[in-house]
């Protein structure tokens, strides 16, 4: 087993452990709700899953860096060097989780020198484990996956999402949505960026765009790339990125649609 295969096995195992725990906590009505900055829902399950995952990583790999939504969400603390970085979202889709929806995932990415090497996205409610190793492919429950072969915009199903605080950008969000709806078949808003991106990888969706946080998209990004999707930005970063954790203005799409969707979203600027 290669080093990256060992990492994948470890990440898959802790994702499943965290998934089992959050399923049980919700089933047993053990949830407490609070709000970060008064708007972003967080539950005690988010904290518990974050602790389970980060403790396991520190026990197994004590010298590694960790970027995690609940325990260390500050990207500026991360050095993109030889020391590996784990990027963790303990529950992606917390609002879904708290409202007993199934579109919920644990997302874990393993990064070296700014490049995502291993990815795990696990939906414990549907028992779907998405995985990838850089330049080795992507899988759902150990079966290889590929993105869709859709070539016509008017046949495309596109996913997106919206930030917790919409006050300053609602007009811009609606303009982009309007332009996409004008030219594509339909839009989905499923509530988990990690799973949206994995669904592009699997062909359940043809594209996804949104601005999120690094832990929302890092694992899904590699899974989609390894499944043949194009991954980039509909507005390019102002300064060249030296790492793959930039998460603003993401665009992930089946290759034939990527350029057209990028143009549509770029033109939808206020």
N, C-alpha and C positions, 0 to 999 in steps of 0.2 A: 504494500500500500504506500503510495506517495505521501509526501508531507501534506499536500493540499487535500488529498483524499482523507487523511487523518483529521485534518481541520474540519472538513465537511461532515464527517461522521460525528465528531464532537459537537459541532454547531447544531446538527440535526437532532441529536439526543437532548441537548438542553432546551431547544425550541419545543420539542415534544413534552418535556417535563413541565415547562412553563405553560404550554397549552392545556395540559391535563389539569394543572392547578387552577387556571382561570375559568375553565369550564365548571369545575367543581365549586368554586367560589360563587359563580353566578347561579348555579343550580340550587345551592344551599342558601340563597338570599343573603349572602355575606357582604354585599357591596355598600361602601360608603362613598358619597359623592362630594367633591369640592371643585373649586374653579381657580385655575391659574390666571392671574391678572383680571379676575372677575368674569372671564368669558370662556376659557378653555377647560372643558371638563376633564377631570382626572379622578380615577377611582383608587381605592386601596388595592385593587387587583393590579393596576398599572405599577404601583410601587412594589408590590410583592413579586411580580414577575421580573421587574428590573433587578431587584435584589437577588433573586434566584440565579438569573443569567450572569450578572456581573460577579457574584461570589464564585460561581463555577469557573469563570474565566480567570479570575485572580488566583484561585487555587491551582489551576492547571498551567496557567501562563502568567506568572506574577510580574514579569517585566513588560508585558504588553500594555498599550494605551487603550482606553475605552472612551468612546463618545456615545452617551446614552441619554435618551430623552428626559428621563426623570432624575438620574443621579449625576450626570455631567453633560449638559446640553451645549456647552461652550466650545464651538469649533476652533476658536482661537487658541485653545489649550493644546491642540493636537499638532504634533510635528510630523510632517510628511517625509519621513526618512526610513531607515532600515528597520526601525522598531515597529512591529505590526500594530494596526489599529482595528479594534472591534467597534462596529457601528450598530447600535441596537435600538429598536423600537419595541418595547415590551408588549404593548398592545397598539397596533395600528388599526384605527377604527373604534376609538374609545366610545364615541357617541353611539355607534351601532351596538357595541358590546353592552353598554348600560341600558339600551332599549330592547335587548333580547333579539337583535338581528344576528344573522350568521356571517355577515361580511366583516370578519375580524381576523387579524393575523399577528403573529410574532415575526419580526423581521431582524435578521442578523447578517451582517456583511463583515468580511475579513479583508483588510486593506494593507498593502505594503507599498511604500514609496508613492502614495497617492493613487495607486491602481487597485481596483477591486479585484480580488483573486478568487474568493469563495462567497457564495450567497445562499441563504436559506430563508424562505418565507413559508410559514406554516399556518394554515387555517384549521384550528382544532375542532371547529364545529362541523366542518365538512370532511375532515381527515384528508386534507390535500396538502402535500408537502412539495413545494417547488424548490428546486436546487440548481446550482450551476457551479462549474469550475472554469476559470478563464481559459479560453481556447480549447475546452474539452466538451462543451455542450451544455444543454439545459434539460431538466427532467421534471416531470410531475409523477410523484410516487414511483420513481425509478424508471419511468418510461420516457423516452426522448420526446421533446416537444418542438414545434415550429410555429412561427407566426403565420397569420393568414396570407393568402395569395390575392387578396382584394386589390383591384387595380382602378376601380371607378369610384370617384368621390361620392357620387349619389347612391352608392351601395354601402358606404362606410358607416360603421357604428363607432362613435367617438365618445370617450369618457373624459370627464373633468371633475373638478371639485372647487370648493370655495373656502376662503379663510374664515376663521372665527370672527375676526373684526373686518367687516365689510364696509364700514362707514366711509372710508376715504377712497375706495376704489370700486364701488358698486357699478357706476356707469361704465367703467372700463371692462369689468367682468361681463356685464350684460352685452356690451358691444361685441366682444369676442364670441360669446355664446350665440348671439344673433347671426354673426357671419358664418359660424360653423353650421348652424341649423339651416341656413339658406342653401348650403352647398352639399351637405352630407345627409345620409339617410335618417339618422337619429342620434340622440345624445343620451348617455347614461351617467348618473351621478350616484355612485355606489357606496362612497363613504370610507374607502380604504385605498390610499394611493398605492401602497405596496401590492395589493391584490389587483388593482386596476392595471398596473404595469405587467404583472404576471399574466393577467387575462389577455393582454396584447401578445405576450409571448406564446400563449396557448391558442390564440386565434378566436377567442370568445369576443374580443374587441379588436378593432382595426387600428385604433390610435388612442392616445391619451395625452392631455396637456394640462399643466397646472404649475403654480409655484408652491413648493412645500419646504420641509426641512430635510437635512441630509439623511436622518434616520428613517424618514418615510420612504425614501426612494433608492437608497444605495444598493440594497440586495436585489430589488426588482430590476434595477438598471442592468446589472450583469446578467440576470436571468433572461431579460428581453434581448440583449445583445447576442447572447449565446444561442437564442432561439431564432436568430436571423432578423430581428427588428433593427431599425435605425434609431439611435438614441442621441439626442442633442438638445438644442435650445432654439425656440422660435425668436427670442431676442438674445443675441450673443452676449456673454459677459463683457463688461467694459475693459477689463484687463485679462490677458490670457490666463487660463486656469492651469495650474501645475498639478491639479489633483482632480479626481472624479467625484468629489462630494459637493460640487456646486449644484444647487437645487432650485434655482429661480428660472422661471419660464421654460420648464421642461417640455420637451416634445418627444414622444416615443411612438413609432408608427411602423406599420408594414412598409417595406422599402418603396413600393410604387406610389404610395400616397404621401410620403414624408415631405417632399419639396413643395407640393401643392398646399398642404396644410400649413407649412411654415409661412408661405406667402400670404395665405388667408389671415393667419394670426398676426403677422407683421403689419398687414394693411389695416387691421382693426385696432389702430392706436388713436387715442384721443389727442 
